Amino acid sequence: MTERERFRRALLFGRPDKVPLSPGGPRRSTLAAWHEQGLPSEYGPGQWFAYLLSLLGLEAPPATLRVDPGVSFRMIPTFEEKVLEHRDGHYIVQDWMGAVTEISDEFDYTYIRNAIDFVTRKWHRFPVQSRQDFEERMRWRFDSHAPGRFPEDFEARARALRRRDYPVTVGINGPFWQLREWLGFENLCLFMAEDPDFIEYLVQFWTDFVMETLQPLLERVEVDRVLFSEDMAYKEHSMISPAMVRRFLVPSYERWVPAIKASGCPIVEVDSDGFIGELIPIWIEAGVNCCSPIEVAAGNDIVDYRHRFGQAMAYNGGIDKRALAAGGEEMRSEVLRVVPPLLEAGGFIPSCDHGVPPDISWPNFVEYTRLLAELTGWL
């Protein structure tokens, strides 16, 4: 069975020969700790997993060139990146999204392009403060026909992807995530309460832009999963009420999901940190059939969710990172509580419930991955 077939069957409640082995990925600080704990220093971000597989007696997948569709949903052009001030061990910068952001001077502004570690930032100002800001500073940067939106060799990539044996995921910012980047979290919530028409206008714009960009991709590439990034929950609740989710966000999902599934893509996943128990029923209503990472410390219990929502929702993640850090019997107990019953029902790829933090030691991670490999059919 190919990697692509396993991925689809695992999340669609089928019966793969093996469930994808996906223990979770370390950040830079985690790898640095692991290099002090037994992972040879020559095995960096692109090599550590192959080494781990070798420790387990497993062969790494053959190194084959993987083609990415290369379609960008980001703003074109981006804002000028520049340092505005350097003080007290921090840079204050204008980032590529137009926000004024403060970060430690251990990093420079390029860090913000793609986060590489568990680093807290402080936002001073967001690019959109008003309707006028949006029209003048932002709207024109999201043109679905802008040069660079699709790579020049897109048709060749699409042809190559017809012959692949690996899954392809297309990632899109959901409406909550995208409006938060434009407005900031606090202003987004205030506008939802005080100027809901403006929020509906922005959501409609984003929904249209995504649809206009996504449709040509879906017509040429049979995608396996479309992933909406949202991050819209705290430890115990959603960041906005279920009523607000239905009013402001569901219209986007209801426009996108039918088009995605009509193209032959069977998996629509929402990624949101925090407690998602009150969001899952809404996502199901909107046609979403998978979610991640199901953070246990936020109050999520993936076993309970399976009882409550059955085969209407598949899961990626769900293994408590705190138990992995503890290791030993605590780790085994939590993995065995979660993984076997979920795998029996299907619709599950077990993984750490977020990025792997540095308090999960290399020996503990190896032990955990060995157990996971046994449970998923690799050992």
Buried (B, 14 or more C-beta within 10 A) or exposed (E): EEBBBBBBBBBBBEEBEBBBBBBBBBBBBBBBBBBEBEBEEEBEEEEBBBEBBEEBEBEEEEEEEEBEBBBEBEBBEEBEBEEEEEEEEBBBBBBBBBBBBBBEEEBEBEBBEEEEBEBEBEEBEBBBBBEEBBEEBBBEBBBBEBEEBBBEEBEEBBEBBEEBEBBBBBEBBBBBBBBBBBBBBEBBBEBBEEEEEBBBEBBBBBBBBBBBBBBBBBEBBBBBBBBBBBBBBEEEBBBBEBEBBEBBBBBBBEBBBEBBBEBEBBBBBBBBBBBBBBBBBBBBEBBBBBBBBBBBEBBBBBEEBBEEBEEBBBBBBBBBBBBBBBBEEBBBEBBEBBBEBBBEBBBBBBBBBBBBBBBBBBEBBBBBBBBBBEBBEBB
